[in-house]
Amino acid sequence: MTGMHIATDTRGGWHIVSVQGRVDSLTAGELTDALLVAVKSNAKVAVDCSALEYISSMGIAALMEGARA
């Protein structure tokens, strides 16, 4: 897989943001945006990174920004 795919779901009161593929400098902004929308709209948010093939430092920064929000 090239690129990144984000899917969302709600399970047991949690909003799950699932990230698949590669999170790098080209896709990190999209992940940041998805996480910020999720935390604004939901009390409990979890990120599923189990299908990530690669994550760069920009991807880690996106996760940290979502966690701070």
N, CA, C, O and CB atoms as a CASP TS submission, in Angstrom:
PFRMAT TS
TARGET T0000
AUTHOR 0000-0000-0000
METHOD Language model
MODEL 1
PARENT N/A
ATOM      1  N   MET     1       0.842  -1.183   0.000  1.00  0.00           N
ATOM      2  CA  MET     1       0.000   0.000   0.000  1.00  0.00           C
ATOM      3  C   MET     1       0.881   1.237   0.000  1.00  0.00           C
ATOM      4  O   MET     1       1.864   1.305   0.737  1.00  0.00           O
ATOM      5  CB  MET     1      -0.955   0.003   1.214  1.00  0.00           C
ATOM      6  N   THR     2       0.533   2.202  -0.815  1.00  0.00           N
ATOM      7  CA  THR     2       1.199   3.492  -0.774  1.00  0.00           C
ATOM      8  C   THR     2       0.218   4.512  -0.227  1.00  0.00           C
ATOM      9  O   THR     2      -0.992   4.386  -0.416  1.00  0.00           O
ATOM     10  CB  THR     2       1.721   3.910  -2.179  1.00  0.00           C
ATOM     11  N   GLY     3       0.732   5.502   0.439  1.00  0.00           N
ATOM     12  CA  GLY     3      -0.153   6.503   1.024  1.00  0.00           C
ATOM     13  C   GLY     3      -0.723   6.066   2.353  1.00  0.00           C
ATOM     14  O   GLY     3      -0.228   5.139   2.994  1.00  0.00           O
ATOM     15  N   MET     4      -1.765   6.749   2.747  1.00  0.00           N
ATOM     16  CA  MET     4      -2.372   6.512   4.047  1.00  0.00           C
ATOM     17  C   MET     4      -3.885   6.466   3.889  1.00  0.00           C
ATOM     18  O   MET     4      -4.458   7.158   3.047  1.00  0.00           O
ATOM     19  CB  MET     4      -1.956   7.603   5.064  1.00  0.00           C
ATOM     20  N   HIS     5      -4.515   5.646   4.706  1.00  0.00           N
ATOM     21  CA  HIS     5      -5.973   5.565   4.752  1.00  0.00           C
ATOM     22  C   HIS     5      -6.395   5.711   6.206  1.00  0.00           C
ATOM     23  O   HIS     5      -5.817   5.085   7.095  1.00  0.00           O
ATOM     24  CB  HIS     5      -6.500   4.215   4.135  1.00  0.00           C
ATOM     25  N   ILE     6      -7.415   6.548   6.444  1.00  0.00           N
ATOM     26  CA  ILE     6      -7.949   6.750   7.791  1.00  0.00           C
ATOM     27  C   ILE     6      -9.403   6.326   7.790  1.00  0.00           C
ATOM     28  O   ILE     6     -10.176   6.729   6.921  1.00  0.00           O
ATOM     29  CB  ILE     6      -7.800   8.236   8.254  1.00  0.00           C
ATOM     30  N   ALA     7      -9.773   5.510   8.767  1.00  0.00           N
ATOM     31  CA  ALA     7     -11.165   5.095   8.955  1.00  0.00           C
ATOM     32  C   ALA     7     -11.551   5.396  10.398  1.00  0.00           C
ATOM     33  O   ALA     7     -10.708   5.367  11.295  1.00  0.00           O
ATOM     34  CB  ALA     7     -11.366   3.569   8.619  1.00  0.00           C
ATOM     35  N   THR     8     -12.824   5.685  10.611  1.00  0.00           N
ATOM     36  CA  THR     8     -13.306   5.943  11.971  1.00  0.00           C
ATOM     37  C   THR     8     -14.468   5.027  12.287  1.00  0.00           C
ATOM     38  O   THR     8     -15.208   4.604  11.399  1.00  0.00           O
ATOM     39  CB  THR     8     -13.725   7.418  12.140  1.00  0.00           C
ATOM     40  N   ASP     9     -14.614   4.728  13.563  1.00  0.00           N
ATOM     41  CA  ASP     9     -15.662   3.838  14.041  1.00  0.00           C
ATOM     42  C   ASP     9     -15.924   4.191  15.503  1.00  0.00           C
ATOM     43  O   ASP     9     -15.086   4.811  16.158  1.00  0.00           O
ATOM     44  CB  ASP     9     -15.259   2.323  13.873  1.00  0.00           C
ATOM     45  N   THR    10     -17.081   3.797  16.006  1.00  0.00           N
ATOM     46  CA  THR    10     -17.383   3.980  17.422  1.00  0.00           C
ATOM     47  C   THR    10     -17.671   2.615  18.029  1.00  0.00           C
ATOM     48  O   THR    10     -18.513   1.866  17.533  1.00  0.00           O
ATOM     49  CB  THR    10     -18.589   4.953  17.628  1.00  0.00           C
ATOM     50  N   ARG    11     -16.961   2.300  19.113  1.00  0.00           N
ATOM     51  CA  ARG    11     -17.132   1.016  19.804  1.00  0.00           C
ATOM     52  C   ARG    11     -17.087   1.241  21.305  1.00  0.00           C
ATOM     53  O   ARG    11     -16.131   1.805  21.836  1.00  0.00           O
ATOM     54  CB  ARG    11     -16.039  -0.002  19.374  1.00  0.00           C
ATOM     55  N   GLY    12     -18.127   0.794  21.975  1.00  0.00           N
ATOM     56  CA  GLY    12     -18.143   0.850  23.439  1.00  0.00           C
ATOM     57  C   GLY    12     -17.929   2.247  23.995  1.00  0.00           C
ATOM     58  O   GLY    12     -17.264   2.403  25.019  1.00  0.00           O
ATOM     59  N   GLY    13     -18.472   3.260  23.349  1.00  0.00           N
ATOM     60  CA  GLY    13     -18.325   4.618  23.828  1.00  0.00           C
ATOM     61  C   GLY    13     -17.038   5.302  23.399  1.00  0.00           C
ATOM     62  O   GLY    13     -16.824   6.469  23.726  1.00  0.00           O
ATOM     63  N   TRP    14     -16.182   4.605  22.678  1.00  0.00           N
ATOM     64  CA  TRP    14     -14.925   5.163  22.196  1.00  0.00           C
ATOM     65  C   TRP    14     -15.027   5.459  20.707  1.00  0.00           C
ATOM     66  O   TRP    14     -15.611   4.679  19.955  1.00  0.00           O
ATOM     67  CB  TRP    14     -13.755   4.200  22.477  1.00  0.00           C
ATOM     68  N   HIS    15     -14.467   6.573  20.284  1.00  0.00           N
ATOM     69  CA  HIS    15     -14.336   6.913  18.866  1.00  0.00           C
ATOM     70  C   HIS    15     -12.953   6.416  18.445  1.00  0.00           C
ATOM     71  O   HIS    15     -11.945   6.882  18.977  1.00  0.00           O
ATOM     72  CB  HIS    15     -14.515   8.485  18.599  1.00  0.00           C
ATOM     73  N   ILE    16     -12.893   5.492  17.513  1.00  0.00           N
ATOM     74  CA  ILE    16     -11.633   4.876  17.083  1.00  0.00           C
ATOM     75  C   ILE    16     -11.211   5.483  15.748  1.00  0.00           C
ATOM     76  O   ILE    16     -11.982   5.481  14.789  1.00  0.00           O
ATOM     77  CB  ILE    16     -11.777   3.323  16.964  1.00  0.00           C
ATOM     78  N   VAL    17      -9.994   5.998  15.689  1.00  0.00           N
ATOM     79  CA  VAL    17      -9.401   6.479  14.450  1.00  0.00           C
ATOM     80  C   VAL    17      -8.356   5.442  14.050  1.00  0.00           C
ATOM     81  O   VAL    17      -7.330   5.302  14.716  1.00  0.00           O
ATOM     82  CB  VAL    17      -8.768   7.930  14.615  1.00  0.00           C
ATOM     83  N   SER    18      -8.614   4.716  12.965  1.00  0.00           N
ATOM     84  CA  SER    18      -7.701   3.672  12.491  1.00  0.00           C
ATOM     85  C   SER    18      -6.873   4.222  11.340  1.00  0.00           C
ATOM     86  O   SER    18      -7.409   4.784  10.384  1.00  0.00           O
ATOM     87  CB  SER    18      -8.482   2.397  12.047  1.00  0.00           C
ATOM     88  N   VAL    19      -5.567   4.053  11.446  1.00  0.00           N
ATOM     89  CA  VAL    19      -4.644   4.573  10.448  1.00  0.00           C
ATOM     90  C   VAL    19      -3.938   3.394   9.783  1.00  0.00           C
ATOM     91  O   VAL    19      -3.413   2.505  10.454  1.00  0.00           O
ATOM     92  CB  VAL    19      -3.614   5.558  11.089  1.00  0.00           C
ATOM     93  N   GLN    20      -3.937   3.406   8.454  1.00  0.00           N
ATOM     94  CA  GLN    20      -3.344   2.305   7.694  1.00  0.00           C
ATOM     95  C   GLN    20      -2.378   2.864   6.656  1.00  0.00           C
ATOM     96  O   GLN    20      -2.644   3.907   6.059  1.00  0.00           O
ATOM     97  CB  GLN    20      -4.444   1.447   7.009  1.00  0.00           C
ATOM     98  N   GLY    21      -1.268   2.184   6.441  1.00  0.00           N
ATOM     99  CA  GLY    21      -0.322   2.582   5.399  1.00  0.00           C
ATOM    100  C   GLY    21       0.864   3.337   5.941  1.00  0.00           C
ATOM    101  O   GLY    21       1.477   2.940   6.932  1.00  0.00           O
ATOM    102  N   ARG    22       1.184   4.446   5.269  1.00  0.00           N
ATOM    103  CA  ARG    22       2.374   5.233   5.596  1.00  0.00           C
ATOM    104  C   ARG    22       1.989   6.634   6.056  1.00  0.00           C
ATOM    105  O   ARG    22       1.235   7.334   5.380  1.00  0.00           O
ATOM    106  CB  ARG    22       3.315   5.314   4.386  1.00  0.00           C
ATOM    107  N   VAL    23       2.515   7.035   7.216  1.00  0.00           N
ATOM    108  CA  VAL    23       2.340   8.405   7.681  1.00  0.00           C
ATOM    109  C   VAL    23       3.712   9.066   7.594  1.00  0.00           C
ATOM    110  O   VAL    23       4.643   8.713   8.319  1.00  0.00           O
ATOM    111  CB  VAL    23       1.746   8.462   9.155  1.00  0.00           C
ATOM    112  N   ASP    24       3.808  10.023   6.697  1.00  0.00           N
ATOM    113  CA  ASP    24       5.074  10.718   6.472  1.00  0.00           C
ATOM    114  C   ASP    24       4.788  12.200   6.267  1.00  0.00           C
ATOM    115  O   ASP    24       3.693  12.674   6.572  1.00  0.00           O
ATOM    116  CB  ASP    24       5.836  10.123   5.247  1.00  0.00           C
ATOM    117  N   SER    25       5.763  12.925   5.753  1.00  0.00           N
ATOM    118  CA  SER    25       5.594  14.375   5.595  1.00  0.00           C
ATOM    119  C   SER    25       4.459  14.722   4.634  1.00  0.00           C
ATOM    120  O   SER    25       3.889  15.809   4.729  1.00  0.00           O
ATOM    121  CB  SER    25       6.892  15.001   5.100  1.00  0.00           C
ATOM    122  N   LEU    26       4.125  13.830   3.720  1.00  0.00           N
ATOM    123  CA  LEU    26       3.046  14.092   2.771  1.00  0.00           C
ATOM    124  C   LEU    26       1.661  13.848   3.360  1.00  0.00           C
ATOM    125  O   LEU    26       0.687  14.451   2.909  1.00  0.00           O
ATOM    126  CB  LEU    26       3.227  13.237   1.548  1.00  0.00           C
ATOM    127  N   THR    27       1.556  12.973   4.359  1.00  0.00           N
ATOM    128  CA  THR    27       0.244  12.575   4.883  1.00  0.00           C
ATOM    129  C   THR    27       0.002  12.980   6.331  1.00  0.00           C
ATOM    130  O   THR    27      -1.122  12.856   6.818  1.00  0.00           O
ATOM    131  CB  THR    27       0.090  11.098   4.763  1.00  0.00           C
ATOM    132  N   ALA    28       1.021  13.458   7.029  1.00  0.00           N
ATOM    133  CA  ALA    28       0.883  13.784   8.452  1.00  0.00           C
ATOM    134  C   ALA    28      -0.160  14.870   8.696  1.00  0.00           C
ATOM    135  O   ALA    28      -0.872  14.815   9.699  1.00  0.00           O
ATOM    136  CB  ALA    28       2.224  14.227   9.018  1.00  0.00           C
ATOM    137  N   GLY    29      -0.267  15.835   7.825  1.00  0.00           N
ATOM    138  CA  GLY    29      -1.258  16.900   7.993  1.00  0.00           C
ATOM    139  C   GLY    29      -2.681  16.370   7.970  1.00  0.00           C
ATOM    140  O   GLY    29      -3.538  16.827   8.727  1.00  0.00           O
ATOM    141  N   GLU    30      -2.923  15.405   7.100  1.00  0.00           N
ATOM    142  CA  GLU    30      -4.253  14.785   7.035  1.00  0.00           C
ATOM    143  C   GLU    30      -4.569  14.043   8.332  1.00  0.00           C
ATOM    144  O   GLU    30      -5.701  14.090   8.814  1.00  0.00           O
ATOM    145  CB  GLU    30      -4.341  13.816   5.837  1.00  0.00           C
ATOM    146  N   LEU    31      -3.573  13.358   8.899  1.00  0.00           N
ATOM    147  CA  LEU    31      -3.773  12.666  10.166  1.00  0.00           C
ATOM    148  C   LEU    31      -4.041  13.669  11.284  1.00  0.00           C
ATOM    149  O   LEU    31      -4.939  13.461  12.100  1.00  0.00           O
ATOM    150  CB  LEU    31      -2.552  11.798  10.507  1.00  0.00           C
ATOM    151  N   THR    32      -3.274  14.748  11.328  1.00  0.00           N
ATOM    152  CA  THR    32      -3.502  15.795  12.336  1.00  0.00           C
ATOM    153  C   THR    32      -4.928  16.318  12.258  1.00  0.00           C
ATOM    154  O   THR    32      -5.613  16.429  13.275  1.00  0.00           O
ATOM    155  CB  THR    32      -2.507  16.954  12.151  1.00  0.00           C
ATOM    156  N   ASP    33      -5.369  16.637  11.051  1.00  0.00           N
ATOM    157  CA  ASP    33      -6.726  17.154  10.870  1.00  0.00           C
ATOM    158  C   ASP    33      -7.777  16.165  11.359  1.00  0.00           C
ATOM    159  O   ASP    33      -8.729  16.554  12.036  1.00  0.00           O
ATOM    160  CB  ASP    33      -6.971  17.486   9.403  1.00  0.00           C
ATOM    161  N   ALA    34      -7.611  14.880  11.019  1.00  0.00           N
ATOM    162  CA  ALA    34      -8.579  13.856  11.431  1.00  0.00           C
ATOM    163  C   ALA    34      -8.620  13.724  12.951  1.00  0.00           C
ATOM    164  O   ALA    34      -9.691  13.563  13.534  1.00  0.00           O
ATOM    165  CB  ALA    34      -8.231  12.499  10.794  1.00  0.00           C
ATOM    166  N   LEU    35      -7.457  13.793  13.588  1.00  0.00           N
ATOM    167  CA  LEU    35      -7.416  13.664  15.043  1.00  0.00           C
ATOM    168  C   LEU    35      -8.032  14.877  15.732  1.00  0.00           C
ATOM    169  O   LEU    35      -8.733  14.730  16.733  1.00  0.00           O
ATOM    170  CB  LEU    35      -5.979  13.473  15.515  1.00  0.00           C
ATOM    171  N   LEU    36      -7.779  16.058  15.213  1.00  0.00           N
ATOM    172  CA  LEU    36      -8.351  17.263  15.820  1.00  0.00           C
ATOM    173  C   LEU    36      -9.873  17.278  15.694  1.00  0.00           C
ATOM    174  O   LEU    36     -10.564  17.686  16.627  1.00  0.00           O
ATOM    175  CB  LEU    36      -7.760  18.520  15.171  1.00  0.00           C
ATOM    176  N   VAL    37     -10.394  16.844  14.567  1.00  0.00           N
ATOM    177  CA  VAL    37     -11.847  16.730  14.403  1.00  0.00           C
ATOM    178  C   VAL    37     -12.404  15.713  15.389  1.00  0.00           C
ATOM    179  O   VAL    37     -13.447  15.944  16.000  1.00  0.00           O
ATOM    180  CB  VAL    37     -12.210  16.329  12.952  1.00  0.00           C
ATOM    181  N   ALA    38     -11.711  14.586  15.545  1.00  0.00           N
ATOM    182  CA  ALA    38     -12.179  13.522  16.435  1.00  0.00           C
ATOM    183  C   ALA    38     -12.243  13.985  17.886  1.00  0.00           C
ATOM    184  O   ALA    38     -13.228  13.717  18.575  1.00  0.00           O
ATOM    185  CB  ALA    38     -11.271  12.306  16.323  1.00  0.00           C
ATOM    186  N   VAL    39     -11.206  14.676  18.358  1.00  0.00           N
ATOM    187  CA  VAL    39     -11.203  15.078  19.766  1.00  0.00           C
ATOM    188  C   VAL    39     -12.164  16.230  20.052  1.00  0.00           C
ATOM    189  O   VAL    39     -12.614  16.394  21.186  1.00  0.00           O
ATOM    190  CB  VAL    39      -9.803  15.473  20.183  1.00  0.00           C
ATOM    191  N   LYS    40     -12.480  17.024  19.038  1.00  0.00           N
ATOM    192  CA  LYS    40     -13.464  18.090  19.231  1.00  0.00           C
ATOM    193  C   LYS    40     -14.878  17.537  19.335  1.00  0.00           C
ATOM    194  O   LYS    40     -15.737  18.140  19.978  1.00  0.00           O
ATOM    195  CB  LYS    40     -13.385  19.094  18.090  1.00  0.00           C
ATOM    196  N   SER    41     -15.122  16.391  18.703  1.00  0.00           N
ATOM    197  CA  SER    41     -16.471  15.838  18.607  1.00  0.00           C
ATOM    198  C   SER    41     -16.749  14.687  19.567  1.00  0.00           C
ATOM    199  O   SER    41     -17.901  14.275  19.706  1.00  0.00           O
ATOM    200  CB  SER    41     -16.712  15.377  17.220  1.00  0.00           C
ATOM    201  N   ASN    42     -15.721  14.157  20.232  1.00  0.00           N
ATOM    202  CA  ASN    42     -15.885  12.943  21.039  1.00  0.00           C
ATOM    203  C   ASN    42     -15.127  13.059  22.351  1.00  0.00           C
ATOM    204  O   ASN    42     -14.021  13.598  22.406  1.00  0.00           O
ATOM    205  CB  ASN    42     -15.406  11.707  20.263  1.00  0.00           C
ATOM    206  N   ALA    43     -15.742  12.546  23.397  1.00  0.00           N
ATOM    207  CA  ALA    43     -15.112  12.599  24.726  1.00  0.00           C
ATOM    208  C   ALA    43     -13.957  11.608  24.854  1.00  0.00           C
ATOM    209  O   ALA    43     -12.963  11.898  25.519  1.00  0.00           O
ATOM    210  CB  ALA    43     -16.150  12.317  25.810  1.00  0.00           C
ATOM    211  N   LYS    44     -14.083  10.444  24.224  1.00  0.00           N
ATOM    212  CA  LYS    44     -13.053   9.410  24.321  1.00  0.00           C
ATOM    213  C   LYS    44     -12.613   9.022  22.910  1.00  0.00           C
ATOM    214  O   LYS    44     -13.418   8.561  22.101  1.00  0.00           O
ATOM    215  CB  LYS    44     -13.577   8.159  25.106  1.00  0.00           C
ATOM    216  N   VAL    45     -11.320   9.218  22.628  1.00  0.00           N
ATOM    217  CA  VAL    45     -10.766   8.920  21.305  1.00  0.00           C
ATOM    218  C   VAL    45      -9.563   8.002  21.478  1.00  0.00           C
ATOM    219  O   VAL    45      -8.715   8.221  22.343  1.00  0.00           O
ATOM    220  CB  VAL    45     -10.364  10.231  20.547  1.00  0.00           C
ATOM    221  N   ALA    46      -9.504   6.978  20.646  1.00  0.00           N
ATOM    222  CA  ALA    46      -8.344   6.084  20.601  1.00  0.00           C
ATOM    223  C   ALA    46      -7.846   6.016  19.162  1.00  0.00           C
ATOM    224  O   ALA    46      -8.635   6.126  18.223  1.00  0.00           O
ATOM    225  CB  ALA    46      -8.703   4.653  21.139  1.00  0.00           C
ATOM    226  N   VAL    47      -6.549   5.835  18.988  1.00  0.00           N
ATOM    227  CA  VAL    47      -5.958   5.717  17.658  1.00  0.00           C
ATOM    228  C   VAL    47      -5.427   4.298  17.506  1.00  0.00           C
ATOM    229  O   VAL    47      -4.627   3.830  18.317  1.00  0.00           O
ATOM    230  CB  VAL    47      -4.820   6.777  17.438  1.00  0.00           C
ATOM    231  N   ASP    48      -5.882   3.621  16.457  1.00  0.00           N
ATOM    232  CA  ASP    48      -5.428   2.268  16.145  1.00  0.00           C
ATOM    233  C   ASP    48      -4.352   2.368  15.075  1.00  0.00           C
ATOM    234  O   ASP    48      -4.644   2.690  13.923  1.00  0.00           O
ATOM    235  CB  ASP    48      -6.612   1.358  15.671  1.00  0.00           C
ATOM    236  N   CYS    49      -3.115   2.093  15.452  1.00  0.00           N
ATOM    237  CA  CYS    49      -1.971   2.160  14.532  1.00  0.00           C
ATOM    238  C   CYS    49      -1.491   0.771  14.122  1.00  0.00           C
ATOM    239  O   CYS    49      -0.396   0.634  13.575  1.00  0.00           O
ATOM    240  CB  CYS    49      -0.821   2.933  15.175  1.00  0.00           C
ATOM    241  N   SER    50      -2.286  -0.247  14.375  1.00  0.00           N
ATOM    242  CA  SER    50      -1.847  -1.621  14.137  1.00  0.00           C
ATOM    243  C   SER    50      -1.597  -1.930  12.663  1.00  0.00           C
ATOM    244  O   SER    50      -0.877  -2.880  12.354  1.00  0.00           O
ATOM    245  CB  SER    50      -2.869  -2.577  14.677  1.00  0.00           C
ATOM    246  N   ALA    51      -2.171  -1.154  11.749  1.00  0.00           N
ATOM    247  CA  ALA    51      -1.984  -1.407  10.318  1.00  0.00           C
ATOM    248  C   ALA    51      -0.996  -0.430   9.679  1.00  0.00           C
ATOM    249  O   ALA    51      -0.919  -0.340   8.454  1.00  0.00           O
ATOM    250  CB  ALA    51      -3.320  -1.325   9.598  1.00  0.00           C
ATOM    251  N   LEU    52      -0.246   0.298  10.498  1.00  0.00           N
ATOM    252  CA  LEU    52       0.759   1.200   9.939  1.00  0.00           C
ATOM    253  C   LEU    52       1.923   0.397   9.384  1.00  0.00           C
ATOM    254  O   LEU    52       2.399  -0.549  10.011  1.00  0.00           O
ATOM    255  CB  LEU    52       1.254   2.202  11.003  1.00  0.00           C
ATOM    256  N   GLU    53       2.369   0.786   8.208  1.00  0.00           N
ATOM    257  CA  GLU    53       3.563   0.184   7.613  1.00  0.00           C
ATOM    258  C   GLU    53       4.803   1.010   7.949  1.00  0.00           C
ATOM    259  O   GLU    53       5.912   0.485   8.048  1.00  0.00           O
ATOM    260  CB  GLU    53       3.403   0.057   6.083  1.00  0.00           C
ATOM    261  N   TYR    54       4.587   2.327   8.122  1.00  0.00           N
ATOM    262  CA  TYR    54       5.703   3.241   8.361  1.00  0.00           C
ATOM    263  C   TYR    54       5.149   4.501   9.004  1.00  0.00           C
ATOM    264  O   TYR    54       4.057   4.953   8.659  1.00  0.00           O
ATOM    265  CB  TYR    54       6.471   3.574   7.035  1.00  0.00           C
ATOM    266  N   ILE    55       5.903   5.067   9.941  1.00  0.00           N
ATOM    267  CA  ILE    55       5.547   6.374  10.499  1.00  0.00           C
ATOM    268  C   ILE    55       6.832   7.167  10.702  1.00  0.00           C
ATOM    269  O   ILE    55       7.774   6.693  11.337  1.00  0.00           O
ATOM    270  CB  ILE    55       4.754   6.228  11.850  1.00  0.00           C
ATOM    271  N   SER    56       6.860   8.378  10.155  1.00  0.00           N
ATOM    272  CA  SER    56       8.031   9.244  10.265  1.00  0.00           C
ATOM    273  C   SER    56       7.904  10.124  11.505  1.00  0.00           C
ATOM    274  O   SER    56       6.923  10.044  12.245  1.00  0.00           O
ATOM    275  CB  SER    56       8.195  10.115   8.993  1.00  0.00           C
ATOM    276  N   SER    57       8.901  10.952  11.712  1.00  0.00           N
ATOM    277  CA  SER    57       8.846  11.890  12.841  1.00  0.00           C
ATOM    278  C   SER    57       7.688  12.869  12.675  1.00  0.00           C
ATOM    279  O   SER    57       7.124  13.324  13.670  1.00  0.00           O
ATOM    280  CB  SER    57      10.175  12.659  12.971  1.00  0.00           C
ATOM    281  N   MET    58       7.326  13.202  11.443  1.00  0.00           N
ATOM    282  CA  MET    58       6.166  14.071  11.205  1.00  0.00           C
ATOM    283  C   MET    58       4.887  13.361  11.626  1.00  0.00           C
ATOM    284  O   MET    58       3.969  14.001  12.138  1.00  0.00           O
ATOM    285  CB  MET    58       6.084  14.488   9.715  1.00  0.00           C
ATOM    286  N   GLY    59       4.811  12.054  11.419  1.00  0.00           N
ATOM    287  CA  GLY    59       3.649  11.268  11.852  1.00  0.00           C
ATOM    288  C   GLY    59       3.557  11.206  13.363  1.00  0.00           C
ATOM    289  O   GLY    59       2.468  11.305  13.929  1.00  0.00           O
ATOM    290  N   ILE    60       4.695  11.043  14.016  1.00  0.00           N
ATOM    291  CA  ILE    60       4.721  11.049  15.479  1.00  0.00           C
ATOM    292  C   ILE    60       4.265  12.414  15.999  1.00  0.00           C
ATOM    293  O   ILE    60       3.529  12.490  16.983  1.00  0.00           O
ATOM    294  CB  ILE    60       6.145  10.710  16.007  1.00  0.00           C
ATOM    295  N   ALA    61       4.697  13.484  15.346  1.00  0.00           N
ATOM    296  CA  ALA    61       4.276  14.830  15.735  1.00  0.00           C
ATOM    297  C   ALA    61       2.767  14.991  15.575  1.00  0.00           C
ATOM    298  O   ALA    61       2.129  15.646  16.399  1.00  0.00           O
ATOM    299  CB  ALA    61       5.015  15.890  14.898  1.00  0.00           C
ATOM    300  N   ALA    62       2.190  14.405  14.533  1.00  0.00           N
ATOM    301  CA  ALA    62       0.736  14.458  14.331  1.00  0.00           C
ATOM    302  C   ALA    62       0.012  13.752  15.478  1.00  0.00           C
ATOM    303  O   ALA    62      -0.992  14.257  15.980  1.00  0.00           O
ATOM    304  CB  ALA    62       0.350  13.812  12.975  1.00  0.00           C
ATOM    305  N   LEU    63       0.515  12.592  15.891  1.00  0.00           N
ATOM    306  CA  LEU    63      -0.081  11.875  17.017  1.00  0.00           C
ATOM    307  C   LEU    63       0.018  12.689  18.300  1.00  0.00           C
ATOM    308  O   LEU    63      -0.928  12.736  19.086  1.00  0.00           O
ATOM    309  CB  LEU    63       0.596  10.517  17.203  1.00  0.00           C
ATOM    310  N   MET    64       1.156  13.325  18.508  1.00  0.00           N
ATOM    311  CA  MET    64       1.352  14.137  19.709  1.00  0.00           C
ATOM    312  C   MET    64       0.421  15.340  19.718  1.00  0.00           C
ATOM    313  O   MET    64      -0.113  15.702  20.766  1.00  0.00           O
ATOM    314  CB  MET    64       2.805  14.601  19.810  1.00  0.00           C
ATOM    315  N   GLU    65       0.222  15.964  18.559  1.00  0.00           N
ATOM    316  CA  GLU    65      -0.696  17.104  18.490  1.00  0.00           C
ATOM    317  C   GLU    65      -2.116  16.680  18.798  1.00  0.00           C
ATOM    318  O   GLU    65      -2.851  17.397  19.478  1.00  0.00           O
ATOM    319  CB  GLU    65      -0.637  17.760  17.113  1.00  0.00           C
ATOM    320  N   GLY    66      -2.510  15.502  18.294  1.00  0.00           N
ATOM    321  CA  GLY    66      -3.832  14.970  18.620  1.00  0.00           C
ATOM    322  C   GLY    66      -3.974  14.673  20.106  1.00  0.00           C
ATOM    323  O   GLY    66      -5.023  14.925  20.698  1.00  0.00           O
ATOM    324  N   ALA    67      -2.918  14.139  20.706  1.00  0.00           N
ATOM    325  CA  ALA    67      -2.958  13.832  22.137  1.00  0.00           C
ATOM    326  C   ALA    67      -3.051  15.106  22.974  1.00  0.00           C
ATOM    327  O   ALA    67      -3.758  15.133  23.981  1.00  0.00           O
ATOM    328  CB  ALA    67      -1.717  13.027  22.544  1.00  0.00           C
ATOM    329  N   ARG    68      -2.351  16.149  22.571  1.00  0.00           N
ATOM    330  CA  ARG    68      -2.405  17.426  23.293  1.00  0.00           C
ATOM    331  C   ARG    68      -3.803  18.043  23.216  1.00  0.00           C
ATOM    332  O   ARG    68      -4.264  18.672  24.168  1.00  0.00           O
ATOM    333  CB  ARG    68      -1.363  18.408  22.723  1.00  0.00           C
ATOM    334  N   ALA    69      -4.470  17.859  22.076  1.00  0.00           N
ATOM    335  CA  ALA    69      -5.791  18.456  21.901  1.00  0.00           C
ATOM    336  C   ALA    69      -6.782  17.772  22.814  1.00  0.00           C
ATOM    337  O   ALA    69      -7.961  18.127  22.822  1.00  0.00           O
ATOM    338  CB  ALA    69      -6.253  18.361  20.438  1.00  0.00           C
TER
END
